[in-house]
């Protein structure tokens, strides 16, 4: 019978760890070891906690009491750690597996930690209810927050005044830099969030095409959605000089966009304006906002550099379906992908010349195969290729279209050399398109160009320092460690991913192989049991074609050596 208990879980990690390691690997590792030895472990012991997992730059600690957990978090942050930390605390049900803890209590704590500010502490409502009359701390209500892969919104509070020394800042790039925060939905209708978010994404895309600007990626900017933010802190955390924020009001056929540009370091408002028009003018309004911002912060760049790839949208209802499809696609569940596909196909039916809608159709079919949820993989691969080719024929000047088409070639057909050409072209068109950098890194790795792949992954982490999907890069890095024979590092990276996604088969297989190749067959078989519970029909022969397409035969065979040692089904 599964053993369960109620526990307060504290999760902490180092902010900007990959960037810090990139600047000074030896120094950062030494600081991390000292931080654990001199501050974290003594604080845990003092507050009667138990460190049950330490992976890379992350620490997971169990307490019997929420009061002890928060008191420990406050003590750590007020001590001014030598490396900047963010901490999350949740009180919930956990599953006991030996010395390890798993389940919703741990997963929610990790998600809460991911939305905490650098140097700060975020806690759930359950923790707040336990500590508010017992600790002398001030709590700030951040409201209901949607957390990745958590079914319901979580009420989050932050601990005011918990910071000790100021957190480390990312260095500013050598050209004007900007982050675009999620705009407020002023329409009075929560169902219009998809429209507002889609509009902001298009402004980010427009700015990204300006080669004179460094634009923080969408995934990092959107971690601030629904939060009251300190613009100075945003600038430090994302490493940008300017921040654009604003609001959108949609009423009937009319739209009003307001925007204000702020210099992050000083908090000075440089520009503010509003743009009114009809839905028929929406693309022109987006361009007006983007061009105005670019003209202020990067006057040396010609206006021609801001020209976006031709959108060729002739039907506004098609654009609405497209935005709804993107919102459903972002949730990534099997039913969500079905919903997204239906909406994207409606967009294509209404506007056959809408290149990005065709590309989204291709991406959805491709993801079905990538996530092993396709009911007919061959048919989905063929459909993905047809949609990708249609998108390319309509518009080869859109980096997102090129990126999607490259991913179809790489993941569904194993045509990696052709895919690499498209990824290179996408980055040439849009140097700030983080997805293109991720896929190019994966493609280069599968072609045996590991050093170049690692450079791309490091660049992605700089573009997207707060990406909630950073587990994708962490999985890729764990795979790289496995292929290089660094088995302990591979296990550490895989464990980080599995804390958030305990059922992710590809990462479970990395952990199995790494343990087995390191001679830890007992641990390899424990992870294998988890793998078979998730995918009872998994087999080495059944996975071969998928892996060879994605990684190449040589890398797949190295994985297989480890899987066979552990007893993976043939």
MIBA-58543 format. One record per residue (C-alpha): x negated, y negated, z negated. Coordinates in steps of 0.02 Angstrom, whole numbers, padded with zeros to 5 digits, always signed. Example, Ala and Ser with C-alpha at 12.3 -4.5 7.8 and 13.67 -1.06 7.14 Angstrom:
2
-00615+00225-00390-00684+00053-00357
! end
This chain:
570
+00000+00000+00000-00065-00173+00044-00122-00271-00109-00063-00451-00115-00082-00593-00238-00052-00779-00255-00211-00881-00242-00271-01059-00217-00387-01058-00066-00516-01194-00035-00592-01205+00139-00737-01322+00177-00850-01349+00326-00982-01472+00386-00920-01610+00501-01012-01620+00666-01119-01469+00623-01161-01421+00802-01216-01598+00841-01324-01606+00684-01405-01439+00727-01435-01502+00904-01530-01652+00836-01630-01562+00701-01598-01375+00685-01727-01336+00551-01685-01489+00447-01497-01459+00456-01513-01275+00409-01623-01321+00262-01497-01452+00204-01356-01326+00221-01448-01198+00115-01487-01329-00017-01308-01392-00014-01241-01218-00048-01371-01180-00183-01375-01347-00274-01196-01413-00259-01066-01294-00191-01107-01136-00289-01128-01227-00457-00964-01322-00430-00873-01160-00389-00942-01075-00544-00899-01223-00655-00717-01218-00597-00701-01028-00608-00690-00998-00421-00753-00856-00312-00843-00883-00147-00773-00740-00044-00840-00792+00126-00979-00905+00190-00997-00908+00378-01111-01030+00468-01064-01202+00404-00901-01145+00323-00856-01091+00146-00698-01003+00086-00666-00999-00101-00530-00919-00207-00461-00994-00369-00329-00928-00486-00266-01105-00510-00229-01247-00388-00289-01368-00522-00459-01284-00527-00470-01284-00337-00433-01470-00317-00545-01518-00464-00687-01421-00380-00654-01507-00212-00656-01678-00294-00817-01639-00386-00902-01584-00225-00850-01736-00123-00887-01862-00260-01062-01790-00278-01099-01857-00104-01155-01697-00016-01309-01710+00094-01205-01651+00242-01030-01724+00272-00891-01603+00223-00705-01593+00251-00603-01488+00129-00429-01412+00134-00335-01327-00009-00177-01220-00003-00085-01113-00129-00008-00959-00051+00006-00771-00032-00153-00680+00020-00194-00501+00071-00337-00418-00023-00460-00312+00077-00603-00265-00038-00693-00427-00080-00613-00516+00069-00449-00611+00076-00338-00630+00229-00161-00681+00277-00058-00840+00285-00131-00914+00126-00304-00914+00203-00249-00963+00379-00148-01114+00321-00291-01173+00209-00408-01167+00360-00285-01265+00466-00263-01397+00330-00451-01414+00317-00462-01447+00505-00353-01603+00490-00444-01675+00338-00553-01826+00370-00741-01818+00355-00785-01834+00172-00603-01807+00125-00486-01679+00048-00317-01625+00116-00195-01518+00017-00026-01437+00048+00137-01483-00040+00124-01322-00142-00043-01381-00212+00022-01558-00239+00165-01490-00345+00040-01403-00459-00088-01542-00481+00005-01708-00478+00034-01717-00667-00125-01627-00718-00267-01717-00628-00308-01903-00628-00307-01922-00439-00209-02027-00315-00122-01931-00176-00070-02004-00008+00079-01923+00078+00039-01890+00262+00209-01814+00297+00251-01657+00395+00107-01606+00508+00113-01478+00649-00034-01359+00628-00100-01249+00768-00024-01073+00765+00072-01107+00604+00258-01079+00632+00325-01224+00529+00259-01400+00494+00161-01417+00332+00181-01564+00214+00006-01630+00186-00067-01748+00056-00242-01821+00049-00341-01860-00108-00381-02046-00112-00553-02100-00167-00628-01926-00156-00774-01978-00046-00948-01997-00116-01077-02055+00009-01019-02107+00181-01005-01963+00305-01130-01948+00445-01082-02032+00607-01101-01967+00782-01223-02072+00884-01150-02191+01011-01179-02144+01193-01289-02253+01304-01137-02328+01391-00971-02404+01336-00870-02272+01244-00686-02257+01199-00559-02142+01118-00373-02154+01159-00267-02108+01009-00093-02031+01029+00034-02169+01056+00184-02188+00942+00352-02131+01010+00466-02281+00982+00613-02207+01078+00705-02145+00923+00712-01972+01002+00587-01838+00944+00620-01742+01104+00528-01879+01199+00361-01833+01118+00313-01732+01271+00338-01886+01380+00233-01999+01269+00094-01871+01251+00092-01840+01438+00081-02025+01474-00068-02044+01355-00155-01894+01434-00139-01980+01603-00215-02140+01534-00360-02036+01466-00379-01955+01636-00378-02125+01722-00513-02192+01606-00616-02033+01625-00636-02066+01810-00734-02224+01771-00916-02167+01778-00965-02319+01675-00869-02255+01523-00890-02115+01398-00713-02057+01355-00681-01945+01205-00585-01791+01260-00399-01775+01235-00410-01629+01112-00517-01729+00990-00410-01886+01003-00249-01789+00973-00308-01719+00806-00256-01891+00739-00077-01871+00799+00051-01911+00666-00079-01977+00543-00114-02149+00473-00294-02177+00525-00439-02291+00484-00503-02352+00652-00679-02371+00583-00675-02189+00528-00611-02134+00699-00756-02224+00781-00882-02138+00667-00805-01965+00684-00790-01971+00873-00946-02073+00906-00860-02211+01006-00870-02400+01007-00689-02436+01054-00519-02362+01011-00358-02386+01109-00194-02362+01018-00016-02407+01063+00166-02356+01077+00293-02307+01207+00478-02348+01208+00585-02257+01336+00767-02311+01348+00868-02251+01495+00772-02293+01652+00663-02425+01567+00492-02401+01487+00387-02516+01380+00205-02475+01345+00110-02576+01216-00076-02559+01191-00212-02634+01084-00398-02614+01103-00502-02616+00944-00689-02621+00915-00708-02477+00795-00859-02534+00695-00786-02704+00648-00601-02666+00664-00585-02821+00775-00436-02825+00893-00507-02866+01065-00349-02860+01168-00164-02823+01152-00028-02825+01283+00134-02744+01336+00188-02674+01502+00372-02664+01550+00446-02574+01698+00563-02440+01760+00528-02254+01761+00499-02273+01947+00348-02383+01902+00277-02265+01770+00119-02220+01866+00084-02402+01905+00107-02446+01721-00017-02312+01669-00143-02379+01793-00117-02556+01730-00158-02504+01552-00312-02404+01603-00379-02535+01722-00353-02675+01596-00449-02580+01463-00589-02535+01582-00604-02713+01645-00628-02774+01466-00753-02647+01400-00846-02605+01559-00844-02759+01671-00995-02701+01767-00895-02560+01845-00804-02602+02006-00615-02582+02002-00633-02455+02141-00715-02336+02018-00551-02333+01922-00450-02270+02070-00365-02110+02018-00348-01961+02130-00187-01977+02231-00048-01908+02125+00075-01891+02269+00225-01878+02154+00381-01922+02250+00509-01858+02125+00511-01923+01946+00614-01774+01888+00471-01664+01949+00351-01763+01840+00467-01739+01691+00471-01551+01720+00282-01553+01736+00260-01640+01567+00382-01519+01484+00288-01373+01560+00122-01437+01492+00197-01455+01318+00261-01275+01321+00098-01210+01396-00003-01288+01254+00084-01173+01128+00009-01022+01222+00129-00887+01160+00200-00760+01284+00373-00839+01279+00296-01012+01288+00204-00964+01448+00366-00898+01523+00453-01062+01480+00308-01164+01549+00307-01065+01712+00493-01094+01740+00473-01281+01712+00317-01295+01821+00402-01200+01962+00549-01320+01951+00425-01465+01968+00350-01385+02124+00522-01351+02198+00572-01533+02176+00406-01603+02238+00306-01480+02346+00167-01610+02367+00131-01621+02178-00044-01544+02172-00063-01539+01983+00104-01449+01964+00043-01313+02084-00118-01305+01983-00019-01284+01822+00078-01139+01899-00089-01058+01944-00156-01089+01768-00005-01006+01686-00018-00849+01792-00204-00846+01758-00178-00862+01569-00056-00717+01570-00196-00607+01632-00329-00687+01522-00222-00658+01367-00179-00478+01419+00009-00513+01414+00045-00495+01599+00179-00370+01648+00098-00350+01820-00083-00411+01819-00112-00386+02006+00045-00482+02053+00005-00623+01931-00173-00636+01999-00107-00649+02176+00021-00780+02124-00115-00879+02034-00224-00879+02190-00080-00936+02303-00036-01080+02188-00220-01129+02168-00250-01132+02355-00094-01238+02379-00155-01362+02247-00327-01371+02330-00251-01399+02501-00150-01545+02431-00287-01632+02330-00472-01589+02316-00510-01756+02231-00431-01712+02063-00553-01633+01940-00415-01543+01844-00355-01460+02005-00531-01404+02048-00557-01338+01871-00397-01236+01872-00436-01161+02042-00612-01116+01984-00543-01030+01829-00426-00925+01937-00572-00869+02046-00679-00829+01893-00555-00745+01776-00435-00660+01896-00554-00610+02036-00732-00617+01968-00786-00734+02109-00904-00829+01995-01019-00910+02124-00869-00986+02214-00796-01042+02048-00959-01127+01998-00952-01236+02154-00779-01297+02102-00832-01329+01921-00983-01429+01981-00871-01531+02095-00745-01562+01955-00881-01628+01839-00950-01736+01980-00777-01812+02001-00737-01826+01815-00887-01815+01697-00774-01825+01544-00666-01673+01587-00709-01556+01443-00616-01406+01515-00727-01410+01668-00882-01409+01557-00816-01261+01456-00777-01156+01609-00940-01202+01693-01033-01146+01537-00942-00979+01539-00974-00960+01725-01160-01001+01709-01175-00876+01568-01093-00738+01670-01218-00776+01810-01364-00754+01690-01401-00940+01672-01394-00939+01482-01500-01094+01447-01392-01201+01562-01235-01127+01484-01292-01175+01310-01326-01354+01369-01148-01362+01436-01074-01295+01274-01172-01425+01174-01108-01561+01289-00929-01501+01262-00950-01512+01074-01006-01693+01094-00859-01734+01207-00738-01644+01090-00806-01650+00911-00634-01625+00833-00557-01505+00958-00436-01392+00864-00477-01259+00995-00660-01258+00949-00641-01072+00912-00654-01046+01102-00830-01115+01101-00868-01021+00940-00814-00858+01022-00923-00897+01173-01071-00933+01060-01042-00771+00964-01043-00678+01130-01207-00763+01176-01286-00709+01012-01228-00530+01043-01305-00528+01217-01468-00601+01149-01480-00469+01013-01448-00592+00870-01322-00476+00789-01306-00564+00620-01272-00729+00708-01145-00642+00821-01052-00573+00669-01056-00742+00583-00984-00829+00736-00853-00694+00762-00800-00703+00579-00772-00891+00595-00653-00861+00741-00564-00717+00655-00528-00823+00502-00413-00924+00615-00360-00788+00737-00376-00620+00647-00294-00526+00792-00400-00596+00934-00457-00436+01020-00605-00506+01117-00686-00573+00958-00648-00413+00861-00744-00320+00997-00893-00437+00977-00895-00402+00790-00879-00214+00817-01024-00208+00940-01135-00324+00838-01112-00223+00677-01142-00060+00769-01298-00120+00861-01366-00185+00695-01342-00011+00620-01194-00059+00509-01079+00080+00573-00967+00076+00419-00926-00108+00447-00909-00081+00634-00779+00054+00603-00684-00057+00482-00668-00190+00617-00626-00055+00745-00478-00003+00637-00415-00183+00643-00441-00187+00832-00341-00028+00861-00200-00091+00750-00188-00244+00861-00214-00156+01029-00178+00030+01002-00200+00071+01187-00367-00018+01207-00504+00083+01291-00676+00055+01365-00620+00109+01538-00462+00004+01531-00560-00155+01491-00699-00131+01618-00627-00226+01767-00577-00376+01661-00748-00390+01578-00848-00363+01737-00750-00502+01823-00781-00622+01680-00955-00579+01619-01040-00467+01747-01079-00282+01735-01243-00302+01640-01167-00397+01494-01017-00281+01489-01129-00128+01478-01219-00203+01327-01052-00228+01242-01005-00048+01282-01163+00021+01200-01107-00057+01036-00925-00007+01055-00972+00175+01088-01085+00179+00934-00933+00128+00831-00822+00260+00911-00717+00148+01023-00597+00253+01129-00660+00292+01303
! end
